[in-house]
Amino acid sequence: MGSAVGSGQHQKQFLKWEGPLDSFMKAMPEDWPPYFQHCFEESQNNIELFVLTEKDRIVAGGMVFEGLPSEMQVFADDLRAYITKGYLYIGYLFVDKAYRGQRLGSLWLTCIKGLYGSKGFWLTVEDPALRDFYVKNDFKWEKTLVHDGNSEELLIMNPL
């Protein structure tokens, strides 16, 4: 599966990543791979990876997860209704530093929404500054989740 998205010199390929996991992780921010790898090893049957590539280079990517990742178990009570309704978790969305500011995160989300059609999505962000980005991309802030002094913003995108 793959489709060309964007236009002109900025054309990218959106595809389900089935290549080496190491290549996917090398494209992520450098402090993410250990956390991502733990999540992937624990639940790889529930995860699909998608990327935007340019000339065979991963320039953006992320995962779509069905169910509740173990790292989110502490918020199970807050998330149960969304999991029960079949909402999908979006996690580890990244854009290569050299490609930021080109709306690739938004493009990735648009492709995911198109692929999954009538599904709803949820995600959390630790950095409240990211909330505006997701709100611009059809997510709605739901609430702040707090556990052991750490907080994350829960954002929801209802099905189309």
Number of C-alpha atoms within 10 A of each C-alpha: 8 12 11 13 16 12 8 7 7 9 14 24 20 24 18 17 20 12 9 8 12 10 12 21 17 12 20 22 14 9 8 14 18 11 11 16 15 13 15 20 10 12 16 13 10 15 20 16 22 23 27 28 18 16 9 9 15 23 24 26 28 24 23 21 22 18 18 19 17 13 10 11 12 13 15 14 8 14 18 15 11 19 18 9 10 15 25 24 21 20 19 18 18 20 24 16 12 8 12 13 9 11 10 20 24 15 18 23 18 13 19 19 17 12 10 14 11 12 17 20 24 23 20 23 18 14 10 13 9 12 19 12 13 20 14 10 15 15 20 17 18 13 13 14 18 12 9 6 6 8 15 17 18 20 21 22 21 15 13 10
